[in-house]
Amino acid sequence: MNNQDALTLTLTVVAAIILPGLANWGFSTLGYPWVGSAVWALGYGLGVVFIWYEWVRPLDITGPEGVSRSEDSGE
């Protein structure tokens, strides 16, 4: 992991977990619990989408070539 990856991961954690949590707490303290919950859910959900887009989507998750499953072998 290089410095750019570490910075991206740190900013993602801050933006996806810490900021929505603080916003939820702030809005709930001000008497707007529904707004706080909506901000938290939106921030957390966008964080999950970003993590999928940035790190999971580019992965090549395939099995080895030349290996057939039992259904394909005609048995």
Contact map, one row per residue, 1 for C-alpha under 8 A:
111011000000000000000000000000000000000000000000000000000000000000000000000
111111000000000000000000000000000000000000000000000000000000000000000000000
111111100000000000000000000000000000000000000000000000000000000000000000000
011111110000000000000000000000000000000000000000000000000000000000000000000
111111111000000000000000000000000000000000000000000000000000000000000000000
111111111100000000000000000000000000000000000000000000000000000000000000000
001111111110000000000000000000000000000000000000000000000000000000000000000
000111111111000000000000000000000000000000000000000000000000000000000000000
000011111111100000000000000000000000000000000000000000000000000000000000000
000001111111110000000000000000000000000000000000000000000000000000000000000
000000111111111000000000000000000000000000000000000000000000000000000000000
000000011111111110000000000000000000000000000010001000000000000000000000000
000000001111111111000000000000000000000000000000000000000000000000000000000
000000000111111111100000000000000000000000000000000000000000000000000000000
000000000011111111110000000000000000000000100010000000000000000000000000000
000000000001111111110000000000000000000000111111000000000000000000000000000
000000000001111111111000000000000000000000110010000000000000000000000000000
000000000000111111111100000000000000000000000000000000000000000000000000000
000000000000011111111110000000000000000000100000000000000000000000000000000
000000000000001111111111000000000000001110110000000000000000000000000000000
000000000000000011111111100000000000000100000000000000000000000000000000000
000000000000000001111111110000000000000000000000000000000000000000000000000
000000000000000000111111111000000001001100000000000000000000000000000000000
000000000000000000011111111100001011101100000000000000000000000000000000000
000000000000000000001111111110000001000000000000000000000000000000000000000
000000000000000000000111111111000001000000000000000000000000000000000000000
000000000000000000000011111111111011000000000000000000000000000000000000000
000000000000000000000001111111111111000000000000000000000000000000000000000
000000000000000000000000111111111000000000000000000000000000000000000000000
000000000000000000000000011111110000000000000000000000000000000000000000000
000000000000000000000000001111111000000000000000000000000000000000000000000
000000000000000000000000001111111111000000000000000000000000000000000000000
000000000000000000000001001110111111100000000000000000000000000000000000000
000000000000000000000000000100011111110000000000000000000000000000000000000
000000000000000000000001001100011111111000000000000000000000000000000000000
000000000000000000000011111100011111111100000000000000000000000000000000000
000000000000000000000001000000001111111110000000000000000000000000000000000
000000000000000000000000000000000111111111000000000000000000000000000000000
000000000000000000010011000000000011111111100000000000000000000000000000000
000000000000000000011011000000000001111111110000000000000000000000000000000
000000000000000000010000000000000000111111111000000000000000000000000000000
000000000000000000000000000000000000011111111100000000000000000000000000000
000000000000001110110000000000000000001111111110000000000000000000000000000
000000000000000110010000000000000000000111111111000000000000000000000000000
000000000000000100000000000000000000000011111111100000000000000000000000000
000000000000000100000000000000000000000001111111110000000000000000000000000
000000000001001110000000000000000000000000111111111000000000000000000000000
000000000000000100000000000000000000000000011111111100000000000000000000000
000000000000000000000000000000000000000000001111111110000000000000000000000
000000000000000000000000000000000000000000000111111111000000000000000000000
000000000001000000000000000000000000000000000011111111110000000000000000000
000000000000000000000000000000000000000000000001111111111000000000000000000
000000000000000000000000000000000000000000000000111111111100000000000000000
000000000000000000000000000000000000000000000000011111111100000000000000000
000000000000000000000000000000000000000000000000001111111110000000000000000
000000000000000000000000000000000000000000000000001111111110000000000000000
000000000000000000000000000000000000000000000000000111111110000000000000000
000000000000000000000000000000000000000000000000000011111111000000000000000
000000000000000000000000000000000000000000000000000000111111100000000000000
000000000000000000000000000000000000000000000000000000000111110000000000000
000000000000000000000000000000000000000000000000000000000011111000000000000
000000000000000000000000000000000000000000000000000000000001111100000000000
000000000000000000000000000000000000000000000000000000000000111110000000000
000000000000000000000000000000000000000000000000000000000000011111100000000
000000000000000000000000000000000000000000000000000000000000001111100000000
000000000000000000000000000000000000000000000000000000000000000111110000000
000000000000000000000000000000000000000000000000000000000000000111111000000
000000000000000000000000000000000000000000000000000000000000000001111101100
000000000000000000000000000000000000000000000000000000000000000000111111100
000000000000000000000000000000000000000000000000000000000000000000011111111
000000000000000000000000000000000000000000000000000000000000000000001111111
000000000000000000000000000000000000000000000000000000000000000000011111111
000000000000000000000000000000000000000000000000000000000000000000011111111
000000000000000000000000000000000000000000000000000000000000000000000111111
000000000000000000000000000000000000000000000000000000000000000000000111111
